[in-house]
Amino acid sequence: MTMVHTLNPTADLKTDVDDVARLLTADGERVADRDLDSWIADLDAQALRGLYRDMFLLRRIDAEGMALQRQGQVGLWAPCNGQEATQIGTARVLQPSDFAFPSYRETGVVYARGAQPEGFLRAWRGEAHSSYDPNELGTAVQQIIIGAQTLHAVGYAMGIQRDGVDQVVATWFGDGATSQGDVSEAMVFAASYEAPVVFVCTNNQYAISEPVGVQAKAPIAGRAPAFGIPSMRVDGNDILAVTAAMRWAVDHARSGKGPAFIEAVTYRMGPHTTSDDPTRYREKDEVEAWKRRDPLTRVEAYLRAIGEFDDEVAAQMQHDADELGAAVRSTCLAMTTAPALSILDDVYAEPHAGLDEEKTWFAAYVDGFAEEAGR
Ligand SMILES: Cc1ncc(C[n+]2csc(CCOP(=O)(O)OP(=O)(O)O)c2C)c(N)n1
């Protein structure tokens, strides 16, 4: 078992955001990394432009989600602005036949797995338990319960291991989630059974208002080896580094060596959700410093410097983003609300007495509102 990229365990968590494996600096300069370089040797300018386009479109989907919430069209939105490289860089490494277990913030994973416009919003609008069909996208319902998806992922990975199929599982969770027992339990089981699962910890510096240093006294990537899981700590705003780390991790899992762990060090640029006001718990200077590490601008700068990006390419991407943004919006506005009772339709595969009882109770409850309105 190798720990591919380690970090001084006594590093100061407030200043160690640069103590990460990196291939592209904030200014778009390509730098070498002994461990990562070979993993992206085949990734040419066209492929990198494709990843940039994904990030660009994702940012637009995210902006549309925020705006639709502000206009009362969706109930809640958990923005992923700033985390595009972590989400796209990891999800794009998976094969369509692999299985993803994301959390509420991984819109980019859902997008990369092939979601169509309604796949981003149905659940946030309160129309269904899931915005997409998990089997169709090979992607579980976006998890709201902190850390629970890591256990589901390991269970699924143990299942495919027993089935002997060529599949891997990946699961995404936040820095805050690593304080939840579920994540530790998932790692113990994954290590013990050498399950083909990749853990992606998105360290965006905050669990709502709690800075990561409150719950992690040492870098999170450093924990995994103690479970028997090799880990890497990478610049989560550097799509080259994230792609390389994920390729390493997925290869590790697919080749039967068991689980791998990535800590992607990034920043949540927006609020925790549309119900949150981050100005109450973080400084403007900190946000400004992270703005300068934007995952999109550094790729554009790099591609322009090597002559692989120009205003025409930029205009085409803008056009595509406008089209996708408009499609997300019109799809959301055209959604029709299903009868309240149908929310119980797909909870169980087969009908049963307990469900009938709950339906009867729920129908009476819903009717109560009609009576009240009629008064
Ligand atoms: C089991 C559980 N406890 C508490 C919550 C409330 N809650 C929602 S988000 C959140 C913080 C999560 O932070 P982190 O894991 O870092 O993910 P991020 O939101 O930063 O992506 C908490 C405590 C919850 N959803 N589930």
The ligand as an ORCA input file, in Angstrom:
! r2SCAN-3c Opt
* xyz 1 1
  C     -26.845     13.529      9.248
  C     -26.976     14.999      9.000
  N     -26.640     15.876      9.983
  C     -26.745     17.216      9.770
  C     -27.223     17.682      8.567
  C     -27.334     19.190      8.321
  N     -26.302     19.629      7.376
  C     -26.589     19.888      6.081
  S     -25.241     20.344      5.216
  C     -24.229     20.236      6.562
  C     -22.749     20.552      6.453
  C     -22.035     19.689      5.457
  O     -20.728     20.147      5.225
  P     -19.748     19.354      4.287
  O     -19.828     17.884      4.567
  O     -18.407     19.978      4.409
  O     -20.331     19.554      2.807
  P     -20.556     20.867      1.953
  O     -21.950     21.364      2.291
  O     -19.501     21.859      2.337
  O     -20.472     20.467      0.527
  C     -24.963     19.837      7.683
  C     -24.390     19.658      9.032
  C     -27.580     16.736      7.572
  N     -28.026     17.105      6.367
  N     -27.438     15.404      7.803
*
